[in-house]
Amino acid sequence: MRVVKEISNSKCKITVFSWNGKFLIKLENGGFEQTFKVSELDVLEQELDDILNDTFITEAIERFDEMAKSLRKAIP
């Protein structure tokens, strides 16, 4: 597994790996993770910045908030 790039902002850490013919886009926020697998045949490495745009990151952060709400609701 090779690290392609790392991006850190105030809301989450983003790491892109290349592994087994896929790019793994991993977003981390506290105890939560989201991973997206994209075939290297479908996306060039240079296109990863287009995928990791502001809209994508904003939606991921909103998803982290929803994950936290679900967990809080599930824990008695």
C-alpha positions in Angstrom: 0.0 0.0 0.0 1.4 3.4 -1.0 0.4 6.8 0.3 -0.5 9.0 -2.7 -1.3 12.1 -0.7 -2.3 13.5 2.6 -4.5 16.5 3.2 -5.2 17.9 6.6 -7.8 20.6 7.4 -9.5 21.7 10.6 -12.4 19.2 10.2 -10.8 16.0 9.0 -7.7 14.2 7.8 -7.7 12.8 4.3 -5.3 10.2 3.1 -5.3 8.7 -0.3 -3.7 5.3 -0.8 -2.9 3.3 -3.9 -3.6 -0.4 -3.3 -4.5 -3.4 -5.4 -5.5 -1.4 -8.5 -7.6 1.1 -6.5 -7.3 4.4 -4.8 -8.6 4.3 -1.3 -9.7 7.8 -0.1 -9.8 7.7 3.7 -11.3 10.5 5.7 -10.9 10.6 9.5 -12.6 12.7 12.1 -12.0 11.7 15.7 -13.2 8.1 16.1 -15.0 8.0 12.8 -13.7 7.0 9.3 -15.1 7.0 5.8 -13.4 5.1 3.0 -14.1 5.4 -0.7 -12.6 2.9 -3.1 -12.1 4.1 -6.7 -10.6 2.0 -9.5 -7.3 3.3 -10.8 -8.8 2.5 -14.3 -11.6 5.0 -13.7 -9.6 7.9 -12.2 -6.1 9.2 -12.9 -3.9 10.2 -9.9 -4.0 13.8 -11.2 -7.8 13.8 -11.0 -7.9 13.1 -7.3 -7.9 16.8 -6.5 -11.0 17.2 -8.6 -12.7 14.5 -6.5 -11.5 16.0 -3.2 -13.2 19.3 -3.8 -14.9 21.6 -1.3 -18.4 20.0 -1.9 -17.1 16.5 -1.4 -15.3 17.4 1.9 -18.3 19.4 3.1 -20.6 16.5 2.5 -18.2 14.1 4.2 -18.1 16.4 7.3 -21.9 16.5 7.4 -21.8 12.6 7.2 -19.4 12.6 10.2 -21.9 14.7 12.1 -24.7 12.2 11.3 -22.5 9.3 12.3 -21.9 10.9 15.7 -25.6 11.6 16.2 -26.4 8.0 15.3 -23.8 6.7 17.8 -25.0 9.0 20.6 -28.6 7.8 20.0 -27.6 4.2 20.0 -25.6 4.3 23.3 -27.9 4.1 26.3 
